[in-house]
Amino acid sequence: MNINNTNINMNNLVQKTATEKTKDQEKLLEACKDFEAIFTNIMFKEMNKTVIEASEKSKGREIFTDMFYEELANEVSDGENSMGIANMIYKQMKDRI
């Protein structure tokens, strides 16, 4: 049995595991950002329900408003100026992968 060969194989195994862990953590971060975007979208829609409308909304306006809030939630949740929900969830879960 060649000990040097075994050490090389163990090092490759450790590196591969670390690489896979990094990829899993990147996927987790994306999932956390998506969760924050969904949460923010729901929050915007609920806030919009409190606004008193002067006239009835058309179906087209409702669809546009929903699309607008969805895109706004995605923008707000991605980047440095996010609410921080994604980062908090990520920090709590990243060591469990």
Residue pairs with C-beta under 8 A, 6 or more apart in sequence:
21 97
24 97
25 94
25 97
28 90
28 93
28 94
28 97
29 86
29 90
32 85
32 86
32 87
32 89
32 90
32 93
33 77
33 78
33 82
33 86
35 85
35 86
35 89
36 77
36 82
36 83
36 85
36 86
36 89
37 73
37 74
37 76
37 77
37 78
38 73
39 85
40 72
40 73
40 76
40 77
40 83
41 69
41 70
41 72
41 73
43 73
44 69
44 72
44 73
45 66
45 69
48 65
48 69
57 65
76 82
76 83
77 83
77 85
77 86
